[in-house]
Amino acid sequence: MVLPLAAPARILADLLPQSVLGRAQNGHGWFTDEFGTSLRFPDATFDRVATVLERGDPDLRGDLVRRRRGAMLARFGSWLLERLDRPELELVIDGQPLFGIDFLAAAKLDTRAFLTGLVLAGFMDDWSWRRTAMQLHKLTYAGLPLHIGGGEIMIVDREKFELCGLGDTGAVEFDDEQLRTLRDIGVICREPEADYAFPAHDQAFFRRRLGDGVCDDMAMVWVGANHGWAGLLGAFVMDAVDTYDKFLLDLTWGGFDGWLARQVQEHFRRVEGRPLVGDREILDLIAFAAKRNDPPVSFSSSHRRLIQTEQGSAVPTLLNHWRFLQGDPVFDIQLGFSRVPAKVFYTAARTRLQAAGLDVREPEWTVVKTRRR
């Protein structure tokens, strides 16, 4: 079954290899045997996937895909930073909607609300912010200890990293001493201001605390409830930035999403004497969206799934989230890779919003029965 995506083929060609990689590593989708047993390839990499794909389309060679993704992010970053003081934004660059996503070209947005959502999403994956959020919000809405997993993305020397045989650095915890040792032997790079590029260097995620992190869908619901449509789109756009940032030629210390969020904050410090988004709001968002808050949630939609129109829906998943916040009839779909029923997610989201002092109407449900080929 082919489900429609709100982006053209030229954009999806650079996005979908990332989805194939995730499926290969986890034994999902095509990666099963004739009996349905998962076939996992933990050593699969983005570039190995691209090597296979380029046999059918030479334009999908790994370095070409990485270069196009990087150019798209750089163009967006420059475009945005030139418009921080405008009262409104239209998410159209060179006549095309941002990242090719058709619904982003629909209206003008309040710039401050959009930037607020962008900054909030830019910091919600940062380990230092998550650690502080657990210190401030010690308990879930049900009164249990709040636990948030997370880690840090660091730039590594690829050759030394592979020689160390560290394997999946996101599967085990690394403490300060272990990371210090890896810096001392040159595996993890030290200089934030240096230029780093693939293939000599790459990004690696080092887990600092085991456990579930943040549900992106829940985070976007919170941002939308607090900052409206423009804020929701800002958070969504930063999630797209984070997605494309995973595999580039030119690497940004701390990730392009974190760098861009800091640039926005610094601009408002210079112009207005304080950052656009306060620390407390970032910490509140992280605690609200933590998967292990109450009611718990077990998934987080990828960028691809947020722009995908699921079976039984007439709109992409992100727009279904906005319908929920607006009190419009919500499509009864399944969410994320784990296929969580929308009724489960929106019930949990409404309960959390009420606990946070926000409220939305109890959802009305609708289903679009379509025949797909």
Secondary structure, 3 states (H helix, E strand, C coil): CCCCECCCHHHHHHHHHHHHHHHHHHCCCCCECCCCCECCCCCCCHHHHHHHHCCCCHHHCHHHHHHHHHHHHHHHHHHHHCCCCCCEEECEECCEEHHHCHHHHCCEEEHHHHHHHHHHHHHCCCHHHHHHHHHHCCECCCCCECCCCEEEEEEEEHHHHHHHCCCCCCCCCCCHHHHHHHHHCCCECCCCCCCEECCCEEEEEEEEECCCCECHHHHHHHHHHHHHHHHHHHHHHHHHHHHHCCCCCEECCCCHHHHHHHHHHHHHHHHHCCCCCCHHHHHHHHHHHECCCCCCCCCCCCHHHHCECCCCCCCCHHHHHHHHHHCCCEECCEECCCCEEHHHHHHHHHHHHHHCCCCCCCCCEECCCCCCC
